[in-house]
Amino acid sequence: MKSLERMLLLCAVWLGAATIVAAPALGEERAHLERMKLELQRTDDFLRRADEAVRLALDPGTTVLMREARTVQSRAWDDFRARRYEQAGARTTRARLIALRATELARAGEQREHIIRGLITPDAAPR
């Protein structure tokens, strides 16, 4: 089930990236900019959800990754406001991928901790 969730999340990331970098046809520039703005907002939402997962994991490495994802996303918004749309799209996609990696590492840490706790039970402790 976890691999299905990961596959769906990766598909969403790449679909968003394709939407962002697709060249707009004549007369569609405004719609393209609105879609790009929406993708930037979706990344903001994804980063908020990822922050929760990382915060619960209490792993300094994942915290560093999330800080980097937020920095990259902030630069994506700066690019968008400066009308550097291709750079904004590339950066927001990068921010999502960094946050995805952070959440994967956080989940792996939680699974590892759960396994260790399961192995160290009162019955299994040396006497």
MIDOSE-1310 file (N, C-alpha, C; in nm, 2 decimals, decimal comma, always signed):
residues 127
mksl	+0,08/-0,12/+0,00/+0,00/+0,00/+0,00/+0,09/+0,13/+0,00; +0,20/+0,12/+0,08/+0,29/+0,24/+0,08/+0,34/+0,27/-0,05; +0,38/+0,16/-0,13/+0,44/+0,19/-0,26/+0,33/+0,25/-0,36; +0,21/+0,21/-0,34/+0,10/+0,27/-0,42/+0,09/+0,42/-0,39
erml	+0,09/+0,45/-0,26/+0,08/+0,59/-0,22/+0,20/+0,67/-0,28; +0,32/+0,61/-0,27/+0,44/+0,68/-0,32/+0,43/+0,70/-0,47; +0,38/+0,60/-0,54/+0,36/+0,61/-0,69/+0,26/+0,72/-0,72; +0,15/+0,72/-0,65/+0,05/+0,83/-0,68/+0,11/+0,97/-0,65
llca	+0,19/+0,98/-0,54/+0,25/+1,11/-0,51/+0,35/+1,15/-0,61; +0,43/+1,05/-0,66/+0,53/+1,09/-0,76/+0,45/+1,13/-0,89; +0,35/+1,06/-0,92/+0,27/+1,10/-1,04/+0,22/+1,24/-1,03; +0,17/+1,27/-0,91/+0,12/+1,41/-0,89/+0,23/+1,51/-0,90
vwlg	+0,34/+1,48/-0,85/+0,46/+1,57/-0,86/+0,49/+1,59/-1,01; +0,50/+1,48/-1,08/+0,54/+1,50/-1,22/+0,43/+1,56/-1,31; +0,31/+1,53/-1,28/+0,20/+1,59/-1,35/+0,20/+1,74/-1,33; +0,23/+1,78/-1,20/+0,24/+1,93/-1,17/+0,35/+1,99/-1,25
aati	+0,47/+1,92/-1,26/+0,58/+1,97/-1,33/+0,55/+1,98/-1,48; +0,48/+1,89/-1,54/+0,44/+1,89/-1,68/+0,35/+2,01/-1,70; +0,26/+2,04/-1,61/+0,17/+2,15/-1,63/+0,25/+2,28/-1,62; +0,35/+2,29/-1,54/+0,42/+2,41/-1,52/+0,51/+2,45/-1,64
vaap	+0,58/+2,35/-1,69/+0,67/+2,38/-1,80/+0,62/+2,38/-1,94; +0,49/+2,33/-1,95/+0,43/+2,33/-2,08/+0,42/+2,47/-2,14; +0,47/+2,48/-2,26/+0,46/+2,62/-2,32/+0,32/+2,66/-2,36; +0,28/+2,77/-2,32/+0,14/+2,81/-2,34/+0,12/+2,85/-2,49
alge	+0,00/+2,82/-2,55/-0,03/+2,86/-2,68/-0,07/+3,01/-2,68; -0,07/+3,07/-2,80/-0,11/+3,21/-2,81/-0,25/+3,23/-2,75; -0,26/+3,33/-2,67/-0,39/+3,36/-2,61/-0,42/+3,28/-2,48; -0,33/+3,19/-2,45/-0,35/+3,11/-2,33/-0,25/+3,15/-2,22
erah	-0,17/+3,25/-2,24/-0,07/+3,29/-2,14/-0,13/+3,32/-2,01; -0,24/+3,39/-2,00/-0,30/+3,42/-1,87/-0,34/+3,29/-1,80; -0,40/+3,20/-1,87/-0,45/+3,07/-1,81/-0,32/+2,99/-1,77; -0,22/+3,00/-1,85/-0,09/+2,93/-1,81/-0,04/+2,98/-1,68
lerm	-0,04/+3,12/-1,67/+0,01/+3,18/-1,54/-0,08/+3,14/-1,42; -0,21/+3,13/-1,44/-0,29/+3,09/-1,33/-0,27/+2,95/-1,29; -0,24/+2,86/-1,39/-0,21/+2,72/-1,36/-0,08/+2,71/-1,28; +0,02/+2,80/-1,33/+0,15/+2,79/-1,26/+0,13/+2,84/-1,11
klel	+0,06/+2,95/-1,10/+0,03/+3,00/-0,96/-0,04/+2,89/-0,88; -0,13/+2,82/-0,93/-0,20/+2,71/-0,86/-0,10/+2,61/-0,82; -0,01/+2,57/-0,91/+0,10/+2,47/-0,88/+0,19/+2,52/-0,77; +0,22/+2,64/-0,77/+0,30/+2,70/-0,66/+0,22/+2,69/-0,53
qrtd	+0,09/+2,72/-0,53/+0,01/+2,71/-0,41/+0,00/+2,56/-0,37; -0,01/+2,47/-0,46/-0,02/+2,33/-0,43/+0,11/+2,28/-0,36; +0,22/+2,33/-0,41/+0,35/+2,30/-0,34/+0,35/+2,35/-0,20; +0,30/+2,47/-0,18/+0,29/+2,53/-0,04/+0,21/+2,44/+0,04
dflr	+0,10/+2,39/-0,01/+0,01/+2,30/+0,07/+0,09/+2,17/+0,10; +0,15/+2,11/+0,00/+0,23/+1,99/+0,02/+0,34/+2,01/+0,12; +0,41/+2,12/+0,12/+0,51/+2,14/+0,22/+0,46/+2,15/+0,36; +0,34/+2,21/+0,37/+0,28/+2,22/+0,51/+0,25/+2,08/+0,56
rade	+0,19/+1,99/+0,47/+0,16/+1,85/+0,51/+0,29/+1,78/+0,54; +0,39/+1,80/+0,46/+0,52/+1,73/+0,48/+0,59/+1,78/+0,61; +0,57/+1,90/+0,64/+0,63/+1,96/+0,77/+0,57/+1,88/+0,89; +0,45/+1,85/+0,88/+0,38/+1,78/+0,99/+0,45/+1,64/+1,01
avrl	+0,46/+1,57/+0,90/+0,52/+1,43/+0,91/+0,66/+1,44/+0,96; +0,74/+1,54/+0,91/+0,88/+1,55/+0,95/+0,89/+1,59/+1,10; +0,81/+1,68/+1,14/+0,81/+1,73/+1,28/+0,78/+1,61/+1,37; +0,69/+1,52/+1,34/+0,66/+1,41/+1,42/+0,77/+1,31/+1,43
aldp	+0,86/+1,30/+1,32/+0,97/+1,20/+1,32/+1,08/+1,24/+1,41; +1,09/+1,37/+1,44/+1,20/+1,42/+1,52/+1,34/+1,38/+1,47; +1,36/+1,39/+1,34/+1,49/+1,35/+1,28/+1,55/+1,47/+1,22; +1,67/+1,51/+1,27/+1,74/+1,63/+1,23/+1,76/+1,64/+1,08
gttv	+1,79/+1,52/+1,02/+1,82/+1,52/+0,87/+1,70/+1,56/+0,79; +1,58/+1,51/+0,83/+1,46/+1,54/+0,76/+1,42/+1,69/+0,78; +1,46/+1,74/+0,90/+1,43/+1,88/+0,93/+1,51/+1,97/+0,83; +1,64/+1,93/+0,81/+1,73/+2,01/+0,72/+1,67/+2,00/+0,58
lmre	+1,62/+1,89/+0,54/+1,57/+1,87/+0,40/+1,44/+1,96/+0,39; +1,36/+1,97/+0,49/+1,24/+2,05/+0,48/+1,27/+2,20/+0,48; +1,38/+2,24/+0,55/+1,42/+2,38/+0,55/+1,47/+2,41/+0,40; +1,54/+2,32/+0,34/+1,59/+2,34/+0,20/+1,47/+2,35/+0,11
artv	+1,37/+2,26/+0,13/+1,25/+2,26/+0,04/+1,18/+2,40/+0,05; +1,16/+2,45/+0,17/+1,10/+2,58/+0,19/+1,18/+2,69/+0,13; +1,31/+2,69/+0,14/+1,40/+2,79/+0,07/+1,38/+2,78/-0,08; +1,38/+2,67/-0,13/+1,37/+2,65/-0,28/+1,23/+2,70/-0,32
qsra	+1,12/+2,67/-0,24/+0,99/+2,72/-0,28/+0,98/+2,87/-0,27; +1,04/+2,93/-0,17/+1,04/+3,07/-0,16/+1,11/+3,14/-0,28; +1,21/+3,08/-0,33/+1,28/+3,13/-0,45/+1,19/+3,11/-0,57; +1,11/+3,00/-0,57/+1,02/+2,98/-0,68/+0,91/+3,09/-0,69
wddf	+0,86/+3,13/-0,57/+0,77/+3,24/-0,57/+0,84/+3,37/-0,61; +0,96/+3,39/-0,57/+1,04/+3,51/-0,62/+1,05/+3,51/-0,77; +1,08/+3,39/-0,83/+1,09/+3,38/-0,97/+0,96/+3,41/-1,04; +0,85/+3,36/-0,98/+0,71/+3,38/-1,04/+0,68/+3,53/-1,04
rarr	+0,71/+3,60/-0,93/+0,68/+3,74/-0,92/+0,77/+3,82/-1,02; +0,89/+3,77/-1,04/+0,98/+3,84/-1,14/+0,96/+3,80/-1,28; +0,85/+3,72/-1,30/+0,81/+3,67/-1,44/+0,92/+3,58/-1,50; +0,99/+3,51/-1,41/+1,08/+3,40/-1,46/+1,01/+3,27/-1,44
yeqa	+0,91/+3,24/-1,52/+0,81/+3,14/-1,50/+0,88/+3,00/-1,52; +0,97/+2,98/-1,61/+1,03/+2,85/-1,63/+1,11/+2,81/-1,50; +1,19/+2,91/-1,45/+1,26/+2,89/-1,33/+1,17/+2,86/-1,21; +1,06/+2,93/-1,20/+0,97/+2,91/-1,09/+0,91/+2,77/-1,10
gart	+0,88/+2,72/-1,22/+0,83/+2,59/-1,23/+0,93/+2,48/-1,19; +1,05/+2,50/-1,24/+1,16/+2,41/-1,20/+1,18/+2,40/-1,05; +1,18/+2,52/-0,99/+1,21/+2,53/-0,85/+1,09/+2,47/-0,76; +0,97/+2,50/-0,80/+0,86/+2,44/-0,72/+0,86/+2,29/-0,73
trar	+0,89/+2,24/-0,85/+0,90/+2,09/-0,86/+1,02/+2,04/-0,78; +1,13/+2,11/-0,78/+1,24/+2,06/-0,69/+1,20/+2,07/-0,54; +1,13/+2,17/-0,50/+1,09/+2,18/-0,36/+1,00/+2,06/-0,33; +0,91/+2,02/-0,42/+0,82/+1,91/-0,39/+0,90/+1,78/-0,38
lial	+1,00/+1,76/-0,46/+1,08/+1,64/-0,46/+1,17/+1,63/-0,33; +1,22/+1,74/-0,29/+1,30/+1,75/-0,16/+1,21/+1,71/-0,05; +1,09/+1,77/-0,04/+0,99/+1,74/+0,06/+0,95/+1,60/+0,06; +0,93/+1,54/-0,06/+0,89/+1,40/-0,07/+1,00/+1,31/-0,01
rate	+1,12/+1,34/-0,04/+1,24/+1,27/+0,01/+1,24/+1,28/+0,16; +1,21/+1,40/+0,22/+1,21/+1,42/+0,36/+1,10/+1,33/+0,43; +0,99/+1,33/+0,37/+0,88/+1,25/+0,43/+0,91/+1,10/+0,41; +0,97/+1,06/+0,31/+1,01/+0,92/+0,29/+1,11/+0,88/+0,40
lara	+1,21/+0,96/+0,43/+1,30/+0,93/+0,53/+1,24/+0,94/+0,67; +1,15/+1,03/+0,69/+1,08/+1,03/+0,82/+1,00/+0,90/+0,84; +0,93/+0,86/+0,74/+0,85/+0,73/+0,75/+0,94/+0,61/+0,77; +1,05/+0,61/+0,71/+1,15/+0,50/+0,72/+1,20/+0,50/+0,87
geqr	+1,22/+0,62/+0,92/+1,27/+0,63/+1,06/+1,16/+0,58/+1,16; +1,04/+0,61/+1,13/+0,93/+0,57/+1,21/+0,91/+0,41/+1,21; +0,93/+0,36/+1,09/+0,92/+0,21/+1,07/+1,03/+0,14/+1,14; +1,15/+0,20/+1,13/+1,27/+0,14/+1,20/+1,25/+0,14/+1,35
ehii	+1,20/+0,25/+1,40/+1,17/+0,26/+1,55/+1,07/+0,16/+1,59; +0,96/+0,15/+1,51/+0,86/+0,05/+1,54/+0,91/-0,09/+1,55; +1,00/-0,12/+1,45/+1,06/-0,26/+1,45/+1,15/-0,28/+1,57; +1,23/-0,18/+1,60/+1,32/-0,20/+1,72/+1,23/-0,21/+1,85
rgli	+1,13/-0,13/+1,86/+1,05/-0,15/+1,98/+0,98/-0,28/+1,99; +0,95/-0,34/+1,87/+0,89/-0,47/+1,87/+0,99/-0,58/+1,90; +1,11/-0,56/+1,87/+1,22/-0,65/+1,91/+1,26/-0,65/+2,05; +1,25/-0,53/+2,11/+1,29/-0,52/+2,25/+1,16/-0,52/+2,34
tpda	+1,12/-0,64/+2,37/+1,00/-0,65/+2,46/+1,05/-0,71/+2,59; +0,97/-0,70/+2,70/+1,02/-0,75/+2,83/+1,05/-0,90/+2,82; +0,99/-0,97/+2,73/+1,02/-1,12/+2,72/+1,15/-1,14/+2,65; +1,19/-1,05/+2,56/+1,31/-1,07/+2,48/+1,43/-1,02/+2,55
apr	+1,41/-0,94/+2,65/+1,53/-0,88/+2,72/+1,61/-0,98/+2,79; +1,75/-0,97/+2,78/+1,83/-1,07/+2,85/+1,81/-1,06/+3,00; +1,83/-1,18/+3,06/+1,81/-1,19/+3,21/+1,94/-1,22/+3,28
